[in-house]
Amino acid sequence: MQSYELKSARYIAADCLRRFLLPGNTAVDATMGNGHDTLMLCELVGETGCVYAFDVQMQAVENTRARLMEAGMLQRARLFCCGHEHMAEHVQSPVDAVMFNLGWLPGGDKTVTTRWNTTRQAVIAALNLLRDGGLCVVCVYPGHPAGDEERKQLTELFASLRPQDFNVLHHRFINAGPGAPECFILQKQERAQKI
Ligand SMILES: C[S@@+](CC[C@H](N)C(=O)[O-])C[C@H]1O[C@@H](n2cnc3c(N)ncnc32)[C@H](O)[C@@H]1O
């Protein structure tokens, strides 16, 4: 009896990072939220690795700090209460992976959601920060105006990238209705040009 089942965009994004990241690597969580993804990244990069994490909400930073402290992994992380569009000001060296989980803080203020203007700046900064062979995963949640705009614009931006610079995968259930989460997985090629 087979047990294989098609997995959600969120699952695919995390699974891809679980298979890719190694102890000692550097990763960025561009949307810290309640810290679930930051914790996963800290586990994957191990004691010798480093995770930079960003969120505009102090509540998100506090929730993440508490989660990492409880897991004994706070030393592996650098938490910034600032927009991911400023990522390049805080992360100077190339990184192995960047994760975006767009939208609003679960259980929080839905008006504090990611928006295309700043998401665009952050995604471009992230792609330029990636080392050759590095991965960027972006989960997007259509079904509300800011999410619809992000989905549309990300699709256009990523489709316009040269295949010599990035391989881009788009995961979505095409019959799931307009609000279903989607994810993009990008891998930087050798000698990719700056965007
Ligand atoms: C879906 S949640 C992230 C969930 C999180 N990764 C987790 O594991 O719990 C999206 C987060 O993006 C944050 N956000 C909104 N605008 C942002 C920006 N410009 N820069 C960084 N984070 C932002 C929100 O405050 C929210 O916490």
Ligand as a Chemical Component Dictionary entry (heavy atoms), coordinates in Angstrom:
data_LIG
# 
_chem_comp.id                   LIG 
_chem_comp.type                 NON-POLYMER 
_chem_comp.pdbx_formal_charge   0 
_chem_comp.three_letter_code    LIG 
# 
loop_
_chem_comp_atom.comp_id 
_chem_comp_atom.atom_id 
_chem_comp_atom.alt_atom_id 
_chem_comp_atom.type_symbol 
_chem_comp_atom.charge 
_chem_comp_atom.model_Cartn_x 
_chem_comp_atom.model_Cartn_y 
_chem_comp_atom.model_Cartn_z 
_chem_comp_atom.pdbx_ordinal 
LIG C1  C1  C 0  3.619  34.399 7.734  1  
LIG S1  S1  S 1  4.489  35.329 8.935  2  
LIG C2  C2  C 0  6.005  34.448 9.092  3  
LIG C3  C3  C 0  5.890  33.148 9.848  4  
LIG C4  C4  C 0  7.193  32.683 10.433 5  
LIG N1  N1  N 0  8.204  32.387 9.436  6  
LIG C5  C5  C 0  7.054  31.573 11.447 7  
LIG O1  O1  O 0  7.758  30.567 11.345 8  
LIG O2  O2  O -1 6.250  31.723 12.368 9  
LIG C6  C6  C 0  5.000  36.773 8.050  10 
LIG C7  C7  C 0  5.771  37.762 8.892  11 
LIG O3  O3  O 0  6.304  38.780 8.021  12 
LIG C8  C8  C 0  6.438  39.937 8.788  13 
LIG N2  N2  N 0  6.687  41.102 7.954  14 
LIG C9  C9  C 0  5.817  41.967 7.376  15 
LIG N3  N3  N 0  6.477  42.911 6.676  16 
LIG C10 C10 C 0  7.807  42.633 6.815  17 
LIG C11 C11 C 0  9.005  43.233 6.321  18 
LIG N4  N4  N 0  8.986  44.322 5.536  19 
LIG N5  N5  N 0  10.171 42.695 6.690  20 
LIG C12 C12 C 0  10.231 41.586 7.485  21 
LIG N6  N6  N 0  9.141  40.966 7.967  22 
LIG C13 C13 C 0  7.940  41.484 7.633  23 
LIG C14 C14 C 0  5.150  39.990 9.582  24 
LIG O4  O4  O 0  5.300  40.829 10.712 25 
LIG C15 C15 C 0  4.960  38.502 9.933  26 
LIG O5  O5  O 0  5.451  38.236 11.227 27 
# 
loop_
_chem_comp_bond.comp_id 
_chem_comp_bond.atom_id_1 
_chem_comp_bond.atom_id_2 
_chem_comp_bond.value_order 
_chem_comp_bond.pdbx_ordinal 
LIG C1  S1  SING 1  
LIG S1  C2  SING 2  
LIG S1  C6  SING 3  
LIG C2  C3  SING 4  
LIG C3  C4  SING 5  
LIG C4  N1  SING 6  
LIG C4  C5  SING 7  
LIG C5  O1  DOUB 8  
LIG C5  O2  SING 9  
LIG C6  C7  SING 10 
LIG C7  O3  SING 11 
LIG C7  C15 SING 12 
LIG O3  C8  SING 13 
LIG C8  N2  SING 14 
LIG C8  C14 SING 15 
LIG N2  C9  SING 16 
LIG N2  C13 SING 17 
LIG C9  N3  DOUB 18 
LIG N3  C10 SING 19 
LIG C10 C11 SING 20 
LIG C10 C13 DOUB 21 
LIG C11 N4  SING 22 
LIG C11 N5  DOUB 23 
LIG N5  C12 SING 24 
LIG C12 N6  DOUB 25 
LIG N6  C13 SING 26 
LIG C14 O4  SING 27 
LIG C14 C15 SING 28 
LIG C15 O5  SING 29 
# 
